[in-house]
Amino acid sequence: MKRLWSVFIAFMLIAVFSSQALAEHIFGPDELDTTYGAYFRLRQETWDNVFDFSHFDNLDDNFFRLKTSLWTKLD
């Protein structure tokens, strides 16, 4: 599983930087303004007194949500 994530991250980085190189090849280095970055969001959610028709006494209703993304802007 760790190898799969490594391959995925490598693919995403190659995609981001190759799109920038292709755009500079098409437009020229002086005509293109590029901006790129990453977005990272971490949230904690707590579900208290939520009725879900479950027969299990699962008290794990406090969890984290993680959202990550890479972005590129070509002007």
C-alpha positions as CSV (number, residue, x, y, z in Angstrom):
1,M,0.0,0.0,0.0
2,K,2.9,2.3,0.8
3,R,4.4,1.7,-2.6
4,L,1.0,2.5,-4.3
5,W,1.0,5.9,-2.6
6,S,4.6,6.6,-3.6
7,V,3.8,5.8,-7.2
8,F,0.6,8.0,-7.1
9,I,2.5,11.0,-5.6
10,A,5.3,10.6,-8.2
11,F,2.8,10.4,-11.0
12,M,1.0,13.6,-9.7
13,L,4.3,15.5,-9.5
14,I,5.3,14.5,-13.0
15,A,1.9,15.5,-14.3
16,V,2.1,19.0,-12.6
17,F,5.6,19.8,-13.8
18,S,5.2,18.3,-17.3
19,S,2.1,20.4,-17.9
20,Q,4.1,23.5,-17.0
21,A,7.0,22.4,-19.4
22,L,4.5,21.7,-22.2
23,A,2.8,25.1,-21.7
24,E,6.2,26.9,-21.8
25,H,7.1,25.0,-25.0
26,I,3.8,26.1,-26.6
27,F,3.7,29.8,-25.4
28,G,7.3,30.6,-24.8
29,P,8.9,31.3,-21.4
30,D,8.2,35.1,-21.5
31,E,4.5,34.7,-22.4
32,L,3.5,32.3,-19.6
33,D,3.0,33.1,-15.9
34,T,2.7,29.9,-13.8
35,T,1.5,29.5,-10.3
36,Y,1.3,26.2,-8.5
37,G,0.8,25.0,-5.0
38,A,-0.8,22.5,-2.6
39,Y,-3.9,22.6,-0.5
40,F,-4.1,20.7,2.8
41,R,-7.1,20.6,5.1
42,L,-7.4,18.6,8.3
43,R,-10.7,18.6,10.2
44,Q,-11.9,16.8,13.4
45,E,-15.5,15.7,13.5
46,T,-17.4,14.5,16.5
47,W,-20.8,12.9,16.1
48,D,-22.6,12.9,19.5
49,N,-26.0,11.3,19.9
50,V,-26.3,10.2,16.3
51,F,-28.8,7.4,15.7
52,D,-27.8,5.2,12.8
53,F,-29.8,1.9,13.3
54,S,-26.6,0.0,14.1
55,H,-26.7,-2.9,16.5
56,F,-23.1,-2.5,17.4
57,D,-22.0,-0.3,20.3
58,N,-19.3,1.4,18.3
59,L,-18.3,4.5,20.3
60,D,-15.7,5.7,17.7
61,D,-17.6,8.8,16.7
62,N,-14.7,11.1,16.9
63,F,-12.5,11.1,13.8
64,F,-10.3,13.2,11.5
65,R,-11.0,14.1,7.8
66,L,-8.1,14.9,5.6
67,K,-8.2,16.6,2.2
68,T,-5.2,17.2,0.0
69,S,-4.8,18.5,-3.5
70,L,-2.3,20.0,-5.9
71,W,-3.2,22.9,-8.2
72,T,-1.6,24.7,-11.1
73,K,-2.6,28.0,-12.7
74,L,-1.3,28.9,-16.2
75,D,-1.8,32.6,-17.3
